[in-house]
Amino acid sequence: MPASFLLLLAAQFASALADNALLIVTIDLLQQRAMPGWLAPLLKVAFIAAYVVLAPFVGPLADAFPKARLMTCMNAVKIGGVLALIFGVHPVVAFLVVGLGAAAYAPAKYGLATELVRCDRLVVANAWIETAAVTAVLLGTGLGGFLVSPWLLAHAGHVVADAFDPVLPSLLILLSVYLLAGMLNLGVPDSGVRHDIGSLHPKAMLREFVQANRRLWRDPDGGLSLAVTTIFWGVGATLQFAVLRWARETMHLSLADAAFLQAAVAVGVIAGAVAAGRWVPLAHARRMLYAGVAFGLLMTIVAFVTRLDLAVALLILVGAVGGLMVVPLNALLQDRGNALLSAGRSIAVQGGNENAGVLVCLGLYSALVAAGVPLCALMVGLGACVAIALTWLLVQQRARDRRAADHTDEWRAGANA
């Protein structure tokens, strides 16, 4: 991998690390301010809503400007969100600000990766990106657990005045991580690739986004991979909150310990991503739909586990089959998107769809939690829906392959005649 790509990974890692730790810290802040528990998933909803709203606009911007500089600016927006938390802004509103920064960060990051790496190395590059992203989730949840631990909060009391929230030192630490990410972004070289931004009028940009969506969804490989990644990330975001709640209710763990248990899924995703990058070529990406079916089935089992050691092992396995599925299909999606559209625009379409899926899943999860639906029923239903959806996509894909093979045989027979 080029040194410029590795520097991009480091910048992405630092920013994502702070994002994931900030979620745990803000959930603790909700508890300290005696706010309703159903607000916790709405933090993620606010974060993801920014992705969906800005999706038509961030792709052309990422294509038109130096992507590394744009990423630096978006880290500054994230810093603004943390400062809003410090000064008492409602946590959901502050998380929306952080999401605004992340929304423009994503197409610049992934688009720059496709410009820095050769096409034949795209699966490997995606394995690196997903490994860095999931490692950031892993260490970010761990960092968040440490930042809300009684030990740190007790010692922090000697440093800050009583008038401030006890989580102030934690937020200041996260500010420094965002600053580090911004400095790393400044060191990423410009790829030199530019695309015509077209009209800056919102209606024109929205119309172009709709056309790009239609084009990518209608492509056989693009539509398949976009459907799979949308399902995966929507379910994954919901699973993050479900595992936190499950660990506290079933395992009777504290929030800090539950955050560490949640990281078991991330360990598995890293293992699956590494395996995919090494052994799954781009041409075989569609075969990983079988791993997606296993991902859904394994999720239905998690809710019934009561032993901690078995829970950790099962969550690692869930993450591994998920990583094995999503990395090759994500690479396939980027390859088709880059061919049909452009790097920034295709990533914006991908992000818009995936985060709309996250928004729907989290909104539904919040509504079911507020309605008092048992956690076990939620997790079983979620896993069953994933398994059914991926099985349907697998059947559709195999039917398309058979039709293509029959068409090829007919063409050869006609040619020989």
ABEGO torsion letter per residue (X at the ends): XBAAAAAAAAAAAAAAAAAAAAAAAAAAAAAAAGBBAAAAAAAAAAAAAAAAAAAAAAAAAAAABBAAAAAAAAAAAAAAAAAAAAAGBBAAAAAAAAAAAAAAAAAAAAAAAAAABBAAAAAAAAAAAAAAAAAAAAAAAAAAAAAABAAAAAAAAAABBAABBAAAAAAAAAAAAAAAAAAAAAABBBAGBBBBAEBABAAAAAAAAAAAAAAAAABAAAAAAAAAAAAAAAAAAAAAAAAAAAAAAAAGBBAAAAAAAAAAAAAAAAAAAAAAAAABBAAAAAAAAAAAAAAAAAAAAAAABABAAAAAAAAAAAAAAAAAAAAAAAAAAAAAAAAABBAAAAAAAAAAAAAAAAAAAAAAAAAAAAAGBBAAAAAAAAAAAAAAAAAAAAAAAAAAAAAAAAAAAAAAAAAAX
